[in-house]
Amino acid sequence: MTTICHIDCETKSGVDITNGVDAYVRDPDYGLLIGTYAFDDGPVRIWEPWDGEPIPADLVEAARDPAVLFSAHNARFERLTINQELSIPLERWRCTMAQAYSHALPGALDSLCRILGLDDDKAKKADGKALIRKFCTPEFADPREHPADWVDFLDYAAQDVEAMRECRRRMPNVNYPKLQSELEAWFLDQRINDRGFAVDVQMAKVAMCRLAVEKETLNKVISDVSGGLITKGTQGERIKDYLNMICGIAVPDMQKDTLERLLDSGDVTGDALTLLNIRRDLSRSSTSKYERLVNSQVDGRIHGAAQFCGAGRTGRWAGRIFQPLNLPRPKLKADAVLAEVEALKRNEPPMLYGSEHDRCADGLRSAIVAGPGKKLVVADWSSIEGRLNAWLAKEQWVLDAYAAGRDMYIETYKKSFGITEDFAKSDPRRQKGKCMDLAYGYEGGAGASVTAAKTYGLDLEEWSEGALEVASPKVYEGAEWMWDWAVDNGQTHGLDKQIFLGLQCSKIAWRDSRPQTVQMWRDLRDAMFAALKSHGQVFRVARCQMMCTGSVLALKLPTGRMLLYANPRISRVKQLNDDGEPAEGADAKTRTAVTCMSPHGGRQVLYGGKVDENICQALGREILVGSMPRVEAAGYEIVLHVYDEIAAEVPEDSPLDHKHLEKLICEPHKWGPDIPLAAEGFTTRRYKKD
């Protein structure tokens, strides 16, 4: 019979834990202060190694007993701390944080306790942070000198075990750890995080120095321009007030999107332009990312940078520490970026960039390298979400085009506007087709068009004019109706009428070309309403199964994994625009919709396109998870994966390369053997964005 040992460690270190547990435990000041544990529903026991207390005999015996599983919240921390005293194989660990994330629950233990409604005697104590600061961070208070606080800290540590044990009991377990494939995926995730990826520390240090010099220069410029009213580019409120009052430019906030929109408008000149450019540069995360890279690396590698199931309800990974899943998209081509990186390493100024911040932002990806004697083999699935969306909807002409290897963005434009002749990849219409696929695949509209155009550098006016030229009278009539509706409901997105009409023509033409996809959105919407009105009844939709049971709307993927929507109900919500977003303004009309609790509190509106997006991203993750063991078995050591991309290390003289990896990850899966997969890759010493 299996026994569960719930365990938690309190430790001290001179390294901030945000730099990762690997750097944390390598610090000379690291030490294990308290170990708290409980077997099954038994009493919580306390071990105090800080004063030399030996490891309890029952804990030693449990570590030796293969019938005992060890459960912790964020188990990698306990694995790397308690395993310095005990040797517990990875396969005997379970993680309540992974369990929470895999069921669309918050990962932080205090938030999880609140969501699950734990009683005060079971929940994580709120005053623990102050005690952690006192005993676990420099100056490291001596427990003997603070006996009352130490007793409180022991109580806090014991309460953590109570909290995670109760959370484990209350959480669903249909995915992790009950689903064997998910448990195996977590084991592999832990091995990949333990392995880590190599980084160019020397490059990062040079970048930090050059960014610091440019920051000082830019701060002096901003002070001179503002007459000393602003002394730092990070003083967002001062910059906003200066622009509003002195320059006469209304700036609602200093958010990245707001700045980009103002800079792209061409309406800002002179001192205001200088201020906005400096603010944009100095508010970037590039500097902090290079600092984190240097501070978190252990022997030239970053460990623990991927959080299993951390990206909401889809089950995809989230980035941690260096955040490799959230690196900026380079403005220049890969070869140009790599040339600039080499110049940076020689401590030379930028050749092709206007600022050091621009160059260092584009070069962040290239800070990831192959380890000594290794090469990086990288491959990613091509248009994986587009392929999955067509497969779910059974949109046959799209599946046929993918299977035949035709350029889908060209095919999209041709099919949408009834164009019969082929055109080259260099034709501007291809880029419009690309933006159409990305904007409209999940029931998006004007707002999604604006986002796609900005992401891929497509001029909105040019896109709209082109669509208006080739749109049929029926499509144009639909766009006119949408304009009237948008005006009545405050949903024009601030767009000029002609631009709005052109984007709507693109949207309507795209939807007309994909009737099965549009029908799937309706089917998903109808299935949600039906499931909420018929608890326990299973509805088959989009190759999935949907059912409402208890306080959860469950959607079972073809692989068996569940997407869970907590506390679903039919609500009156503000009228949604064609991007699924609520209308603005007090007078906005309302409509009936299904809502659910978001993974971090609050309520989220569900519509067909949003659930479609969840399914596609979740299935993309399933393809990744299904391929990773095969990749490892072939001799590739995975060091990094980014949604639809795998990067692995192999010896420099190995015959393994990206061509082989491409074929490997495109082998069919049992649950979807007819999905037309394709992949592209490269072999390199330095990571890049091709």
Salt bridges, closest charged atoms under 4 A:
ASP22 OD1 - ARG76 NH1 2.78
ASP41 OD1 - ARG169 NH2 2.48
ASP58 OD2 - ARG45 NH1 2.23
GLU91 OE2 - ARG191 NH1 3.50
ASP142 OD1 - ARG144 NE 3.28
ASP149 OD2 - LYS134 NZ 2.37
ASP155 OD2 - LYS125 NZ 3.67
ASP160 OD1 - LYS124 NZ 3.08
GLU162 OE1 - LYS122 NZ 3.92
GLU162 OE1 - ARG165 NH2 3.19
GLU166 OE1 - ARG169 NH1 2.42
GLU166 OE2 - ARG170 NE 2.87
GLU182 OE2 - ARG621 NH1 2.68
ASP194 OD1 - ARG76 NE 2.89
ASP194 OD1 - ARG79 NH2 3.04
ASP200 OD2 - LYS345 NZ 3.03
ASP200 OD2 - ARG686 NH2 2.92
GLU214 OE1 - HIS357 ND1 2.55
ASP224 OD2 - LYS220 NZ 3.17
GLU237 OE1 - LYS240 NZ 3.47
ASP257 OD1 - LYS454 NZ 3.65
ASP281 OD1 - ARG280 NE 3.98
ASP281 OD1 - ARG284 NH1 3.88
ASP299 OD2 - ARG26 NH1 3.33
GLU340 OE1 - ARG359 NH1 3.33
GLU342 OE2 - ARG686 NH2 3.79
GLU348 OE2 - ARG346 NE 3.07
GLU356 OE1 - ARG210 NE 2.62
GLU356 OE2 - ARG359 NE 2.77
ASP358 OD1 - ARG284 NH1 2.59
GLU385 OE2 - ARG316 NH1 3.83
ASP407 OD2 - ARG430 NE 2.70
GLU411 OE1 - ARG406 NE 3.77
GLU411 OE2 - LYS414 NZ 3.95
ASP422 OD1 - LYS414 NZ 2.52
ASP427 OD2 - ARG429 NH2 2.98
ASP437 OD1 - ARG514 NH2 2.89
GLU480 OE1 - LYS497 NZ 3.87
ASP526 OD1 - ARG525 NE 3.21
ASP578 OD2 - LYS507 NZ 3.22
ASP579 OD2 - HIS493 NE2 3.40
GLU613 OE1 - LYS610 NZ 2.97
GLU622 OE2 - ARG561 NE 2.81
GLU622 OE2 - ARG621 NH1 2.87
GLU632 OE2 - ARG195 NH1 2.77
GLU649 OE1 - ARG301 NH2 3.14
GLU667 OE1 - ARG630 NE 3.52
ASP690 OD1 - LYS688 NZ 3.59
